[in-house]
Amino acid sequence: MLDVVQCGHFMSKKRQVIHIHLDAAPKPVPGAPCNGCGLCCLLEPCPLGVILSGRRHGACVAVRWHDDIRQYRCGALSEPVAVLQRVLPARLQRLSPGLSAGLAPLLVGWAQRWIALGQGCDSRLDVNMLTEPLEDAKIP
């Protein structure tokens, strides 16, 4: 199940609606430990996510919801082979069947560095839960 969150950077008038799992934790304050709320990754990819997703806006292709821990996690860390299989061209994978598994440790290393693992929440999003159904919501 998904819920909708209205987000915008604290100094921006830009607003964006994103879909988020109902069981996701609320966003922590900046600097607090990451709680897997997923807002930053669902709004836009990090530098590694830009490379993996091929875009600068919208949800990262690597973000994964984990029912067992009720958190979002970076798939480049938790499921690197699956992420690589999704983003690498099929022809390249056919030419080198073990490529995804071979590149997975490298992807994990990049992800640990580029998502600032262990550094705490660096998202300064202004988050507001929508109180009306999406079809009736008026998004500025």
URRA-V784767 format. One record per run of one state. SS is the DSSP state (H for helix, E for strand, - for the rest). FROM is the first residue (numbers start at 1). LEN is the number of residues. If there is no record, write none. Layout:
ss/from/len
SS/FROM/LEN
SS/FROM/LEN
This chain:
ss/from/len
-/1/1
E/2/8
-/10/6
E/16/6
-/22/17
H/39/5
-/44/3
H/47/7
-/54/9
E/63/4
-/67/4
E/71/4
H/75/4
-/79/1
H/80/8
-/88/2
H/90/6
-/96/3
H/99/16
-/115/10
E/125/5
-/130/4
H/134/3
-/137/4
